Amino acid sequence: MDEVFNLIKQEEKRQEETLTLIPSENYASYAVRDAVGSILTNKYSEGYPGKRYYQGNKIIDEIENLAIDRAKKLFSVPHANVQPYSGSPANSEVMIALLTPGDTIMGMSLASGGHLTHGHPDITFSGKFFRSVQFGLNKKDEIDFVKLRQLALKEKPKVLIIGTTAYPLILDWEKFSEIADEVDAYLVTDISHVAGLIMGGAYPSPVKYAHIITTTTHKTLRGPRGAMIMVTDKGLNKDPDLVKKIDRAVFPGMQGGPHENTIAGIAVCLNEAIKTEFKIYAKQVVHNAYVLATELKNKGLTLVGGGTESHLILVDLRPQNLSGNIVAEALEISGIVVNKNSIPNDTAPAFYPSGIRLGTPAVTTRGMKEKEMKQIADWIFEVINYVKEFRLPKNTKSRSNFIKTFKQKIEKDKFLLAISKDVKTLCKRFPIPN
Ligand SMILES: Cc1ncc(COP(=O)(O)O)c(C=O)c1O
C-alpha cells in the first residue's frame, strides 16, 4: 500500500484524538467525502451545464445543476457559480469580473480581521493588481462607519469587499451597503466564515444588501474544500450583465476544468444544510462560542471585541506578555489545536503575533455543548498559565531558534501531556463523523 495511506490513517487518528478549535475547520460528513472521493474526479467538463467543451457530460450537468439549484434556493439568490476552486480564487474571479487592473478596491485589513484577498498590499493578487485602500478597527475593536464613509467618499472604490477571517462580532451589512451605494461601488460580501451560520439563521444574511456574495464551502457550511460566487437581485438591478461577467471570469478567465467531484460534495452539503438539524447545529456553534468566551473572560483573559457574536474568539495575549506562538504550541501538545493570530492594531509581526484564534464549528459537529466548553476553557487557561514565563526574545533573529527549542522542551512535558490524555478521553465520547 502507498505510504500516503498510512499517513492518512495517522492524520485521521490526530483528528479523532484532539480538539479542533481552528474556526475555519470542520468535519465534512461521510456523504460529502464520498462524493469528493468519487469517480467524478476522472471527468473533464470545461464550460457550464449544457455548454461544455467535452463530450460525456450529461450526468455531470445534472450534478452541477443540482448544486446550483440548491445554492440558489438556500441563499435566495438568482444566480450561483459553484466552480471556483476555493475562496481565494473566487475573490480573484470577482475582481477580474468587475475591475480592470489599477482600479480602486477597498477592504478590511488583514491585521483587523479581513482576508488577504481583500486587498492586502504588495504580496497578493488583490493588492498588486489593483489600487487597494484598507481600513481597520478603532481602539474599541469596532468598525468606525463615519471614518469608513469618509474614506470611501475620498477614494471612490469600484468594489467594497467585506468579510472577515478573524473578527468575532457581527458585521452590519446594511451600513456597508449604504456606503457602497453612496459611492456607486459594488458591495461584495465574503461570507466564507459564517455561511453555515447564515444558513442556520444564527448570523444575519447579506443577501438583501450585497451585489455579489462569495463563500468557501468548507468552514461552517461543513462541505468540501471549494467555493461559490452568488449574484443577488440587487446585483442584477445594478448590473444586468453581472451573471455573464462572473461566469466568464471563472471560466475561461481564471480557471480551466471544474472539479466536479467537489461540486458534487457541495451539492451534498447544501442538502444537509437545509435540514432542521443544521439549524440546531448553527445555533449551538454560536452558543458554544459564547459559553467558551464567557468562561475565558471570567478567568481574566482579554478577548478582542469583548467576546463573540459568532463562532470565533480572539484572545489578546498582550496583558500576559505572551506570544501567540508559545500558547499555540503548548496547546497543541495538550491536544488542543488553535492558531496564532494577529489582534487588531498588533505591533508584533504576523508570524509572531500577540493572539490566538479559537472557534467552535468542529467541536460542535462532534456534539459538544456547554459542559464541554467549560472544560475546554479550563484547559486553555491552565496551559496559558503554565507557559506564562516563556517570553519571545526581543532579538528577532533568535526567535525561530527559541520556538524550536521551546517545542523540543514541551514535547514530553508531563503537565501538558496529562491534559492531552484527558482531551483524548473527552474526544472518545464525541467521535468525528466517519
Ligand atoms: C473570509 C475568507 N475569505 C477567503 C478565504 C480563502 O479561502 P481559501 O483558503 O479556500 O482560498 C478565507 C480563508 O480562510 C476566508 O476566511
The ligand as a MOL file (V3000), in Angstrom:
LIG
                    3D

  0  0  0     0  0            999 V3000
M  V30 BEGIN CTAB
M  V30 COUNTS 16 16 0 0 0
M  V30 BEGIN ATOM
M  V30 1 C -13.0690 35.4370 4.6700 0
M  V30 2 C -12.2470 34.4800 3.8510 0
M  V30 3 N -12.2220 34.6200 2.5190 0
M  V30 4 C -11.4950 33.8150 1.7290 0
M  V30 5 C -10.7440 32.7950 2.2610 0
M  V30 6 C -9.8840 31.9720 1.3580 0
M  V30 7 O -10.3070 30.6880 1.2320 0
M  V30 8 P -9.3140 29.5490 0.6940 0
M  V30 9 O -8.3670 29.2650 1.8090 0
M  V30 10 O -10.2590 28.4370 0.3860 0
M  V30 11 O -8.6390 30.0770 -0.5130 0
M  V30 12 C -10.7450 32.5850 3.6530 0
M  V30 13 C -9.9330 31.5110 4.2300 0
M  V30 14 O -9.6050 31.4350 5.3600 0
M  V30 15 C -11.5130 33.4570 4.4720 0
M  V30 16 O -11.5280 33.3390 5.7950 0
M  V30 END ATOM
M  V30 BEGIN BOND
M  V30 1 1 1 2
M  V30 2 1 2 3
M  V30 3 2 2 15
M  V30 4 2 3 4
M  V30 5 1 4 5
M  V30 6 1 5 6
M  V30 7 2 5 12
M  V30 8 1 6 7
M  V30 9 1 7 8
M  V30 10 2 8 9
M  V30 11 1 8 10
M  V30 12 1 8 11
M  V30 13 1 12 13
M  V30 14 1 12 15
M  V30 15 2 13 14
M  V30 16 1 15 16
M  V30 END BOND
M  V30 END CTAB
M  END
